[in-house]
Amino acid sequence: MLIADALVSFAQDLSQRGKSSNTIVAYKGDVNQFISFLTRKAKSLDAGGITVAEIEEFKKDLLDNNYTSKSVSRKLNSIKNLFSFLKSKDIISTNPSAEVKQPKYENDTPKVLKPLEYRALRDAARNDLRASAIVELMLQAGLRIKEIESIRLEDIHDSEVFIDSYESHESRTVPLNNSAKMALKRYIDESRFDSKSKNVFVTKTGRKLLARNIRSLLTRYFEKADIADVKVNDLRNTFIVFQLKAGVPIDVVSQVVGHKRISTTEKYLELINGKEESKGIKLKEL
């Protein structure tokens, strides 16, 4: 079987197992880069004929071209998962990636915005009610960008928003503090474009505002607020760390942000120097 055909089967299996669309796209991108490398080097594209040496050569090529160890490790992980899948389906007799070692790297700790930074972001977006509402939902409720894309008008209930299940994430109800609630209400009442869509966030033409558009929108306001080296998901990171520092129990924070395992939430504890004494489980407002 050609490795390109094997990738199609692998992607279908990932989808059936409930992996997120972003995960599948990342796997495909990494493996396709490997396929391009094999093509450039005039190597066999038969999945069963790929060798350990060729994967090692690909790893060296990435490092020589200044890919970080973390990026190389991720790409190798995609290749390893592909070959493990092919071996489990008896499409190949041996797994050539099993002997390839990952480059060592230190895990990056999540970045958290300082109060001066997220206040500057709010100030930069204050005249754009749609952008302001999105910022508050990430900063004050810890929503993911994909969840913001998918929120429907019927999902908003006074001081909470219902997040429907999607991909591998279970449904949950997220409380909205006053800042998030008011920003969302102002956007819907005063600024939401006319649309037949049930989605809360829409474009000027009334279509659903996609995650990539939301990312571009927020990136533009990061630049306007002169906030460097920050990513969209860092707003969610800020929410998590702020709540933990304020003394909200870790299991409550984990449930609110939709982490599957509490160990995922625990990694944020290293960013907290001191924790305020908890005065209940109510979420704090930034």
N, C-alpha and C positions, 0 to 999 in steps of 0.2 A: 504493500500500500504506500502511495506517495505521502510524504509528510503533510502536504497541504490538505489532502483528503482526510488524513488522520486528525488534523486540527479541526476540521468540520465536525467529525464525530465526537471529539473531545468537548467542543463548545456546546454541542447538543446535550451531552451528558451533564455538563456543568449547569445548564439551564434546567434540566429535569431535576437536579438535586437542589434547586432553589438558590443557586448562587446569584449575586446581584449582577445587573447588566454591566456596571462599571468594572467588576471583577473579570467578567468574561471578555470585555473589550481589552482589558490590560493583558490578560493571558494571550489573546490572539495577537496583540501588537508585539509582545515579546517573542513569541514563536515565529511570527512572520519576519521579524528582524533576523532571527537565526536562519530562516529559510533563505533570506536575501544574502546572508553571509555565505551559505553553502553554494548558492548559485554563482556568486562572485568568484568563489574559489574553485568553481567547476567540480564540485563534489556531488556524490550521488544524493538524490532527493528521495530515495526509497527509505522509508522509516526503519525497515529492518536492517539496512546497510550502514546506518550512521554509527560511528565509532566513538569511544571515549576520547580519543585523541582529537577528533573534530570538535567536540564540545569544549575540550580544554583550550583548543586553538581559538574558538569563539570567545571564551572567557578572557583570554590574553588580549585579543583584538579589542574588546570593550575597554579593558583597563588601559591599554596603550592609547586609546582614543579619549582618555580622561573621563570616562564614566566613573562615578563614585562607587566605592565598594558596596554601598547599600543598593544602588541601582543594578549593579552586576548580580548581586545576590538575588534580587527580585526576578531578574530575567532568567537566571539559572533555575530558580524555584518554579517558574512557569514551564520550563523545559522538563524539569524533573517530574512535575505533575502530569505532563503530557505522556511521557514515557512510562510512568507508573500505570496510567490508565491503559495504555496499549498493551502492557505486560499483563494486566489483570484480565484483559479481554482476549489474551492469547494471540494478539495480532503480531507481536514480536516475541522471540524466544528469550532474549536477554535484554536487560535494561542498561544501556550504555551510560546513562546519566548517574547511576547509583554510585559510581566510584569517583565522581567529580565533587571536589570539596568546595564549599562556599567560602568566598573571601571574608575575612573577619572585619567587623565594623561595630561601632558603638551605636546603640539605638538613640535616635534623637528624642529628647524630651518634648512633650507638647508645648507649643508657644502660647503664651497668655498675654493679652493686651493689658497695658498699664491703664489706670484710670484716665490719665491725660490723653492716651491714645484713643480709647473708645469714646471719650467725650468729644474729641476732635472729629471723630467719624460721625457722631450724631450731629454735630454742628454743620459739617460739610453736607449732610444729606437732609437737613431740616426742611428745605423747601421742596423736596421730592417725597411726597407722602408715601408713595409706593416703596421707595428705597428705605425710608425710615421704618416702615412697618416690618420689612424684611430684616433689617438690622436688629430691631427689638425682639423679633421672634427667635433669632439665633442667640442674641446676647442675654435676653431675659427668660427664655424658655428652653434654650439648648436644642432647638430643632436642627435637623440635618437639611441641607440644601434640597435634597430630593423630596423631603417631606413638605417643604415650603412650596415646591412646584406642584405637589399633589393635593394640597388642602382645598376642600370645597366649601362653599358658603354654608352648606348644611352641617359642616363639621364644627362650626364655631358655636359654642354655647356659653354665653355670658362670660364667666371667668375661667374657661377652659376650652381646649381644642382637642378634638378627636383625631388621632392619627391612625388611619386604616392600615391593615397589614399590607406589606409589599415585599416582593422578593423574599429574602430570608428573615425579615423583621416582623415581629408580632405587633398586633394593634395595641394601642395604649391611649390613655387620656392624659394630657399635659396641662397643668394649671397655668393660667396667665396672670401675672401680677398687673398692677395698675398701668405701668408704663407700656407693657406689651398690649394690654387690652385697649387702651386709649389710642395708641398708634395704629392698631388694626382697624378700630372703629372709624377713625378719621379718614384713613385711606379708602375704606369701603363707602363711606357716606359722601366724601368730598372729591375723591380723585380717581376712583376706579373707572376705567373706560367702559363704555357701553359694550355689553357682550352677551351672547347666548350661552357662553361657557359657564359651567357650574364652578369652575376653579376660582379661587379668591384672586390670585394674581394673574393678570392678563396683559397682553400687549396693547398698543394703541389701536391695532386692528381687531381687538377682541379675542385673540387667540390665547391659549394657555401659555404663560411665561415659562419657558423651559429652564432646566437647571443650568445649562450653559449660558443662557441669557442672564440669569440671576447672578452667576459667577462674574460675568463681564461687568454687570451693573455695579456690584460691590467693589470689584477691583478698581473701577473708575473712581469710586468715592474714597478708596484707600489712598489713591494717588492724590486726589484733591485735598485730603486731610494730611498729606505728607507723612503717611505712615509707611515705613519701609520694612521689607522682609516679613510680610504678614500674608497669611492665606485666609480664604473665606472661612475655613473650618476652625480657625483660631478664635472666632467669635464664640463658637460652641465650647471650645476648650476653656475660654474665659469664664463662661457660665458655670461649667463644672467645677473649676478650681475655686471660684468665688463662693459657691454654695458649700463646698467642703470646708473651706476656711471659715465660713460663717457658722459652722457647727451642725449643718444639716446632716443627718445620718447617711453614711455611704450607701446603704441599701436603698434609701429613698432617692438619692441622686441617681443611682444606677437605673432605677425603675423609670424615673422621669425622662432620662435621656435615651432610654431604650437599649442599654447595653445588655447583651445576652448573658455575659458573665460578670460577676462583681469584680473579678480580677482585672478586667478592662478598666474599671473605674479606679481601682487601687493604684494604678500607675501614676495617677494625677497627684497622689498624696505626697510624692517626692518634691512637688513644686510648692508645698505649703510649709513655711517656717514655723508658724504658730497657728493654733486654731482657737477661735473664739468659743466660749462656753455656750453650748446649745441651749436655746430657750424654746425648744419645741421642734417640730418637723416642718414648719412653714418655710417655704423658699424665700430667700432674701432678694431685695431689689438692688440692682447695680445703679 
